[in-house]
Amino acid sequence: MTSTTALAERLGRARKELAERGVDALLLGPSADLYYLTGYQAPLLERLTLLVLPAGGDARLVVPALEAPLARGQLGALELEVTAWQETEDPVGLVRSALEAAGAAGGRLGVGDRLWSTFLLRLQAALPGADFVAASAVTRQLRIRKDPEEVVALARVAAAIDRVVDGLDQLGWAGRTELEVARDLDAAIRAGHDEVCFVIVGSGPNGASPHHVASDRVIRPGDPVVVDIGGRLDGYCSDTTRTLVVGQPPAGFQELYAVLHAAQLAGCDAAGPGVAAARVDAACREVIAAAGHGEHFIHRTGHGIGLEEHEDPYLVAGNDEPLEPGMAFSVEPGIYLPGRFGARIEDIMVCTGEGGRRLNTTARELRVVDA
């Protein structure tokens, strides 16, 4: 639960960022951006919910009347006007009036990246003199560097997912389907999180598909299994991947995993303040390519994480943005041999003034479970 003081400070920073970037107001619907600035977890509905935050003038939250009690309850002591609209009212008209009162109706409006097009089109029709831009031009700068309160939240949710990883050896593997194991993992995640975000269980050749959906394939002795799991606790996300093998590893797998392990360690070691995001990607990729598996590493090395599972910064070739203290991200190289098996290791890290701090702390060596 973010403190009222922290939320008020974020709103103040948002106004400053608006002024510096020449944007007259933010228009944010249900999204991580809205939650970050107000603490309100708004439901996605066909009825319009919109935060109107001008660079100057009063901010207000326009919500359907039936959602107003929930909104006011979650806003708590935050000084933010809630404008509730009735079923027969035009909420876009209320948004226009709020912008007119702030002198922003004909200016540059930063619209939430996740706002449904049906609402954006109505706003554009109602505000023909406005120039609409993506709100992420402003909100990215606010959210990309986590404050100390957020780092604590990320460490707490990382510890929760680590407890699930610690229990992997206790699950039955051989003779069970991926779906059966995934259900057990789902329950284990729920025990320490508010919700489950995803469960990937890819056994044998299915492990070569990075986002494999758990199936009715029966896990067999000798199968490597990629387990990628994550949930949400107090608004913040966990995400970690470990690879295990059931009984005796197949030919060539231990050698492949040793390369992957070295690559992931290299990526974690490279992460630090002032280091380009692309350099962390390169640190992993160079190890894998030198071992002859360059073509088998088919995705970026990492993504930012916070209120969303994937957010800025992205650790990928071409992104020369330097890492800064407070940035949180995954380091997750993978090697995938189609038709045979795959492997991935993923940890969440946060950049500090001294270097990279690993939030996931479970062992990264190959796990061998009983067949």
C-alpha positions as CSV (number, residue, x, y, z in Angstrom):
1,M,0.0,0.0,0.0
2,T,1.6,3.2,-1.2
3,S,1.5,6.0,1.4
4,T,-0.5,9.2,0.7
5,T,2.6,11.2,1.1
6,A,4.3,9.2,-1.7
7,L,1.3,9.5,-4.0
8,A,1.1,13.3,-3.5
9,E,4.9,13.5,-4.3
10,R,4.3,11.5,-7.5
11,L,1.5,13.7,-8.6
12,G,3.8,16.7,-8.0
13,R,6.6,15.1,-10.1
14,A,4.0,14.4,-12.8
15,R,3.0,18.0,-13.0
16,K,6.7,19.1,-13.2
17,E,7.3,16.5,-16.0
18,L,4.3,17.8,-17.9
19,A,5.6,21.4,-17.7
20,E,9.1,20.4,-18.8
21,R,7.8,18.4,-21.8
22,G,5.3,20.9,-23.0
23,V,2.3,18.6,-22.3
24,D,-0.8,20.4,-20.9
25,A,-2.5,17.5,-19.2
26,L,-2.5,13.8,-18.7
27,L,-5.6,11.7,-19.4
28,L,-5.2,8.2,-17.8
29,G,-7.6,5.4,-17.7
30,P,-7.4,2.1,-15.8
31,S,-3.7,1.2,-15.9
32,A,-0.5,0.9,-14.0
33,D,0.1,4.6,-14.6
34,L,-3.2,5.5,-12.9
35,Y,-2.4,3.2,-10.0
36,Y,1.1,4.6,-9.7
37,L,-0.2,8.2,-9.4
38,T,-3.3,7.6,-7.3
39,G,-3.3,4.2,-5.6
40,Y,-6.6,3.4,-7.4
41,Q,-6.9,0.0,-9.0
42,A,-9.7,0.9,-11.4
43,P,-11.6,-2.0,-13.1
44,L,-11.5,-2.2,-16.9
45,L,-15.1,-1.3,-17.9
46,E,-17.1,-0.1,-20.9
47,R,-17.8,2.9,-18.7
48,L,-15.2,5.6,-18.8
49,T,-12.8,6.1,-15.9
50,L,-10.3,8.9,-16.5
51,L,-7.8,10.8,-14.4
52,V,-7.5,14.4,-15.7
53,L,-4.2,15.8,-14.5
54,P,-3.4,19.2,-15.9
55,A,0.0,20.8,-15.6
56,G,-1.7,23.7,-13.9
57,G,-5.2,23.7,-12.3
58,D,-7.2,21.1,-10.3
59,A,-6.8,17.4,-11.0
60,R,-9.9,15.2,-10.9
61,L,-10.8,11.6,-11.3
62,V,-13.9,11.1,-13.5
63,V,-15.6,7.8,-12.6
64,P,-18.9,6.0,-13.1
65,A,-21.2,6.7,-10.1
66,L,-21.3,3.0,-9.2
67,E,-17.5,3.0,-8.9
68,A,-17.2,6.2,-6.9
69,P,-17.3,4.5,-3.5
70,L,-14.5,2.1,-4.5
71,A,-12.5,5.0,-5.9
72,R,-12.9,7.2,-2.9
73,G,-12.0,4.3,-0.6
74,Q,-8.8,3.5,-2.4
75,L,-7.7,7.2,-2.8
76,G,-7.9,7.5,1.0
77,A,-6.6,10.8,2.2
78,L,-5.2,11.8,-1.2
79,E,-6.5,15.2,-2.1
80,L,-8.0,14.4,-5.5
81,E,-11.5,15.4,-6.6
82,V,-13.7,12.6,-7.6
83,T,-16.4,13.5,-10.2
84,A,-19.0,10.7,-10.5
85,W,-21.1,10.5,-13.6
86,Q,-24.5,9.0,-13.8
87,E,-25.6,6.5,-16.4
88,T,-27.4,9.1,-18.6
89,E,-24.5,11.6,-18.5
90,D,-21.7,12.1,-21.0
91,P,-18.4,11.5,-19.2
92,V,-16.4,12.8,-22.1
93,G,-18.2,16.1,-21.6
94,L,-17.1,16.2,-18.0
95,V,-13.5,15.6,-19.1
96,R,-13.8,18.4,-21.6
97,S,-15.1,20.7,-18.9
98,A,-12.3,19.8,-16.6
99,L,-9.7,20.6,-19.3
100,E,-11.5,23.8,-20.2
101,A,-11.3,24.9,-16.6
102,A,-7.6,24.3,-16.5
103,G,-7.1,26.0,-19.9
104,A,-5.9,22.8,-21.5
105,A,-8.7,21.8,-23.8
106,G,-6.8,23.0,-26.9
107,G,-3.4,22.0,-25.9
108,R,-1.2,18.9,-25.9
109,L,-2.9,16.0,-24.1
110,G,-1.0,12.9,-23.0
111,V,-3.3,10.0,-23.4
112,G,-2.7,6.8,-21.5
113,D,-1.1,4.1,-23.7
114,R,-3.6,1.5,-22.5
115,L,-6.7,3.7,-23.0
116,W,-9.2,1.9,-25.2
117,S,-9.5,3.3,-28.7
118,T,-13.3,3.7,-28.3
119,F,-12.6,6.3,-25.5
120,L,-9.7,8.0,-27.4
121,L,-11.9,8.5,-30.5
122,R,-14.6,10.1,-28.4
123,L,-12.1,12.4,-26.8
124,Q,-10.7,13.4,-30.1
125,A,-14.1,14.2,-31.5
126,A,-15.0,16.3,-28.4
127,L,-11.6,18.1,-28.4
128,P,-10.9,18.9,-32.0
129,G,-8.4,21.6,-31.1
130,A,-6.2,19.4,-29.0
131,D,-3.0,17.6,-30.0
132,F,-2.9,14.0,-28.6
133,V,0.3,12.3,-27.7
134,A,1.2,9.2,-25.8
135,A,1.2,9.6,-22.0
136,S,4.3,7.4,-21.7
137,A,6.4,10.4,-22.9
138,V,5.7,11.6,-19.3
139,T,4.9,8.6,-17.2
140,R,7.9,6.6,-18.4
141,Q,10.2,9.1,-16.7
142,L,8.2,8.8,-13.5
143,R,8.1,5.0,-13.2
144,I,11.4,3.8,-14.8
145,R,13.4,4.6,-11.6
146,K,11.8,2.9,-8.5
147,D,11.8,4.8,-5.3
148,P,12.9,3.1,-2.1
149,E,9.4,2.1,-1.2
150,E,9.0,0.4,-4.5
151,V,12.3,-1.4,-4.2
152,V,11.1,-2.8,-0.9
153,A,7.9,-4.0,-2.5
154,L,9.8,-5.7,-5.3
155,A,12.1,-7.4,-2.9
156,R,9.1,-8.6,-0.9
157,V,7.4,-10.1,-3.9
158,A,10.7,-11.6,-5.2
159,A,11.1,-13.4,-1.8
160,A,7.5,-14.7,-2.2
161,I,8.2,-16.3,-5.6
162,D,11.6,-17.6,-4.3
163,R,9.6,-19.6,-1.8
164,V,7.7,-21.3,-4.6
165,V,11.1,-22.1,-6.3
166,D,12.3,-23.6,-3.1
167,G,9.5,-26.1,-3.2
168,L,10.1,-27.3,-6.8
169,D,11.9,-30.4,-5.5
170,Q,8.8,-31.5,-3.5
171,L,6.5,-31.5,-6.5
172,G,6.0,-34.8,-8.4
173,W,7.3,-34.6,-11.9
174,A,7.7,-37.9,-13.8
175,G,4.4,-39.3,-14.9
176,R,2.5,-36.1,-14.4
177,T,1.3,-33.7,-17.1
178,E,2.5,-30.2,-17.5
179,L,-1.0,-29.0,-16.6
180,E,-1.0,-30.9,-13.4
181,V,2.3,-29.4,-12.3
182,A,1.1,-26.0,-13.4
183,R,-1.9,-26.2,-11.2
184,D,0.3,-27.0,-8.2
185,L,2.5,-24.1,-9.0
186,D,-0.6,-21.8,-9.4
187,A,-1.7,-22.8,-5.8
188,A,1.8,-22.2,-4.4
189,I,2.0,-18.8,-6.0
190,R,-1.4,-17.8,-4.6
191,A,-0.3,-18.8,-1.1
192,G,2.2,-15.9,-1.1
193,H,0.8,-13.4,-3.7
194,D,-2.4,-11.5,-4.2
195,E,-2.8,-13.0,-7.7
196,V,-1.1,-15.2,-10.2
197,C,0.2,-13.5,-13.3
198,F,1.5,-16.6,-15.3
199,V,2.7,-20.2,-15.0
200,I,4.9,-21.6,-17.8
201,V,5.8,-25.3,-17.6
202,G,7.7,-26.5,-20.7
203,S,8.9,-30.1,-20.6
204,G,11.2,-31.8,-23.1
205,P,10.8,-30.3,-26.6
206,N,8.2,-27.9,-25.3
207,G,10.9,-26.1,-23.3
208,A,12.2,-24.8,-26.6
209,S,9.2,-22.6,-26.9
210,P,9.9,-19.7,-24.5
211,H,6.2,-18.9,-23.8
212,H,4.9,-22.4,-24.0
213,V,1.4,-22.9,-22.6
214,A,1.2,-25.9,-20.2
215,S,-0.3,-28.9,-22.0
216,D,-1.4,-32.4,-21.3
217,R,2.1,-33.7,-22.3
218,V,3.3,-36.2,-19.7
219,I,6.7,-35.4,-18.2
220,R,9.1,-38.2,-18.6
221,P,12.4,-39.3,-16.9
222,G,15.2,-37.5,-18.7
223,D,13.1,-34.4,-19.5
224,P,14.5,-30.9,-18.9
225,V,11.7,-28.6,-17.7
226,V,11.6,-24.9,-17.9
227,V,9.5,-23.3,-15.1
228,D,8.7,-19.6,-15.5
229,I,6.4,-18.2,-12.9
230,G,5.2,-14.8,-11.5
231,G,2.5,-13.2,-9.5
232,R,1.5,-9.8,-8.0
233,L,1.7,-8.7,-4.3
234,D,0.6,-5.2,-3.2
235,G,0.6,-4.2,-6.8
236,Y,4.2,-5.2,-7.7
237,C,5.2,-8.2,-9.8
238,S,7.5,-11.2,-9.4
239,D,9.0,-13.1,-12.3
240,T,11.6,-15.8,-12.2
241,T,12.7,-18.8,-14.3
242,R,14.5,-22.0,-13.3
243,T,15.3,-25.0,-15.3
244,L,15.4,-28.5,-13.9
245,V,15.8,-32.0,-15.2
246,V,13.9,-35.1,-14.2
247,G,16.5,-37.8,-13.4
248,Q,19.4,-38.3,-15.7
249,P,19.9,-35.3,-18.1
250,P,19.8,-36.1,-21.8
251,A,23.0,-36.0,-23.9
252,G,24.4,-32.6,-24.3
253,F,22.0,-30.8,-21.9
254,Q,24.5,-30.4,-19.0
255,E,27.0,-28.8,-21.4
256,L,24.3,-26.5,-22.8
257,Y,23.2,-25.5,-19.3
258,A,26.7,-24.7,-18.2
259,V,26.9,-22.2,-21.0
260,L,23.6,-20.7,-20.1
261,H,24.6,-20.4,-16.4
262,A,27.8,-18.6,-17.3
263,A,25.9,-16.3,-19.6
264,Q,23.4,-15.4,-17.0
265,L,26.1,-14.7,-14.4
266,A,27.9,-12.5,-17.0
267,G,24.7,-10.5,-17.5
268,C,24.1,-10.0,-13.8
269,D,27.8,-9.0,-13.3
270,A,27.5,-6.4,-16.2
271,A,24.5,-4.6,-14.8
272,G,25.3,-1.5,-12.9
273,P,24.9,2.3,-13.0
274,G,26.0,4.0,-16.2
275,V,26.1,0.7,-18.2
276,A,24.0,0.7,-21.4
277,A,21.0,-1.6,-21.3
278,A,22.3,-3.1,-24.6
279,R,25.6,-4.0,-22.9
280,V,23.9,-6.4,-20.4
281,D,22.3,-8.1,-23.4
282,A,25.6,-8.3,-25.1
283,A,27.3,-9.8,-22.0
284,C,24.9,-12.7,-22.1
285,R,24.9,-13.1,-25.8
286,E,28.7,-13.1,-26.2
287,V,29.0,-16.2,-24.0
288,I,26.2,-18.1,-25.7
289,A,27.5,-17.2,-29.2
290,A,31.1,-18.2,-28.3
291,A,29.7,-21.7,-27.5
292,G,28.0,-22.0,-30.9
293,H,24.5,-21.3,-29.7
294,G,24.0,-17.7,-30.8
295,E,21.1,-18.5,-33.1
296,H,19.4,-20.4,-30.3
297,F,19.1,-17.3,-28.1
298,I,16.0,-15.9,-29.7
299,H,14.8,-13.1,-27.4
300,R,16.0,-10.0,-25.6
301,T,18.0,-10.5,-22.3
302,G,15.6,-8.6,-20.1
303,H,12.7,-6.3,-19.4
304,G,11.8,-3.8,-16.7
305,I,9.4,-4.8,-14.0
306,G,7.4,-3.1,-11.4
307,L,3.6,-2.5,-11.4
308,E,3.7,-4.3,-14.8
309,E,5.3,-7.6,-15.7
310,H,7.0,-6.0,-18.7
311,E,7.9,-2.3,-18.7
312,D,10.9,0.0,-19.3
313,P,13.9,-0.4,-19.4
314,Y,14.4,-3.2,-22.0
315,L,17.7,-5.0,-22.1
316,V,18.1,-5.5,-25.8
317,A,20.6,-4.7,-28.6
318,G,20.2,-1.1,-29.8
319,N,19.0,0.3,-26.4
320,D,21.9,2.4,-25.3
321,E,20.1,4.0,-22.4
322,P,22.3,3.8,-19.4
323,L,21.1,2.0,-16.3
324,E,20.4,4.2,-13.3
325,P,19.9,3.5,-9.6
326,G,16.3,2.5,-9.0
327,M,15.8,0.8,-12.4
328,A,14.5,-2.8,-11.9
329,F,14.8,-5.5,-14.6
330,S,15.1,-9.1,-15.4
331,V,18.3,-10.9,-16.7
332,E,17.0,-14.0,-18.5
333,P,19.1,-15.5,-21.3
334,G,17.8,-18.7,-22.8
335,I,19.0,-21.4,-25.2
336,Y,16.4,-23.3,-27.2
337,L,17.0,-26.3,-29.5
338,P,13.8,-26.9,-31.5
339,G,12.5,-30.4,-31.2
340,R,14.9,-31.3,-28.3
341,F,14.8,-29.0,-25.3
342,G,15.4,-25.5,-23.9
343,A,16.7,-23.8,-20.8
344,R,16.4,-20.4,-19.3
345,I,17.5,-18.7,-16.0
346,E,15.9,-15.5,-14.9
347,D,16.5,-13.2,-11.9
348,I,15.1,-9.8,-11.1
349,M,17.7,-7.2,-10.4
350,V,17.7,-3.6,-9.3
351,C,20.4,-1.1,-10.2
352,T,22.0,0.6,-7.2
353,G,24.7,3.2,-6.9
354,E,27.2,0.4,-6.3
355,G,26.1,-2.1,-8.9
356,G,23.4,-4.6,-9.6
357,R,21.5,-6.1,-6.7
358,R,19.9,-9.5,-7.3
359,L,16.4,-9.7,-5.8
360,N,15.8,-13.4,-6.5
361,T,18.3,-15.4,-4.4
362,T,17.6,-19.0,-5.2
363,A,20.3,-21.2,-6.6
364,R,20.9,-21.0,-10.3
365,E,22.7,-24.3,-10.8
366,L,20.9,-27.0,-12.7
367,R,18.3,-28.7,-10.5
368,V,17.9,-32.5,-10.7
369,V,14.7,-33.9,-9.3
370,D,13.8,-37.5,-8.7
371,A,12.4,-39.3,-11.8
